[in-house]
Amino acid sequence: MGYEMNLAAKTEKEVLELQKEVILGKNQCKSPTVDSLKPKNPSPASANSPSRSKKKKKNRRRKMANPVMAETAAEVLPVRRLFNTCKEVFADCGPGIVPSEEKIQRLRAILDDMKPEDVGLTPRMPYFRVTSERGRQSPSITYLHLYDCDMFSIGIFCLPPSGVIPLHNHPQMTVFSKLLFGTMHIKSYDWVADAPMEDPVTRLAKVKVDSTFTAPCNTSILYPADGGNMHCFTAETPCAVLDVLGPPYSDPEGRHCTYFLDFPYSNFSVDGVIIPEEEREGYAWLRERDDNPEDLNVVGALYRGPKVDE
């Protein structure tokens, strides 16, 4: 989805300064630590036993076979594998540079296998509940920031039912979005190349996707110039979307997140733009918004799932 824009920086500040006690409560999603899984200290008698060495070996074998520890290791593995793959895929990329097809498919395969439990999420968490907020047309959306660097970022958007991320773009980016759970409607557009503009902020775009998706489903990918670079997400049920952006939004480098309003093709008549009547539903005019949507409320919370990097 890629909506992070300046949100990554803004969210981190909010998270670090204002959201120490997040919606989930302390340690709800933390994995058990190794210390908490260790057996209690042996009694002095057992410590002095002549078979202490043999017992230690048996204990080590028991630990290796411990299903709780095996489960913990398996839980950490997917998100670490995602992080390591992102480092390799985006190592030689940059603004407007798309990774090779082989690398894209490698990262897509990792994301296709990701499950909610891999990042410590379930639909029953408070992130996904609708709360009444005076004056707001849509419920708050929670952003969990996992990682970011100059080359890529990883984050999760948690949308309650009817949550909307408005139509926005991803300049010079390759974006991977994985719906972890829920049912979501996605509408996306690509610019019509070389089409005359209605005005300096209104351009013709062609619909790329206008469908409803239910998890589990394949990872969607958009590119700098195609694949649905402008898109809007509407949650029909509680939804979690895992996003990977390469590179991330950056105001200093000119990669701003721009929001759009979309208008039917028939709303404007522009010289040099003629679309057959039977195809017009597949096109729209996108007009840049001069401010952020008033009803959009994205709040930051601490990510408490398995560690991304160490």
Secondary structure, 3 states (H helix, E strand, C coil): CCCCCCHHHHHHHHHHHHCCCCCCCCCCCCCCCHHHHCCCCCCHHHHCCCCHHHHHHHHHHHHHHCHHHHHHHHHHHHHHHHHHHHHHHCCCCECCECCCHHHHHHHHHHHHCCCHHHHCCCCCCHHHCCCCCCCCCCCCEEEEEEEECCCCEEEEEEECCCCEEEEECCCCCEEEEEEEECEEEEEEEEECCCCCCCECCEEEEEEEEEEEEECCCCCEEECCCCCCCEEEEEECCCEEEEEEEECCCECCCCECCCEEEEEEHHHCCCCCCCCCHHHHHHEEEEEECCCCCCCCCEEEECCCCCCCCC
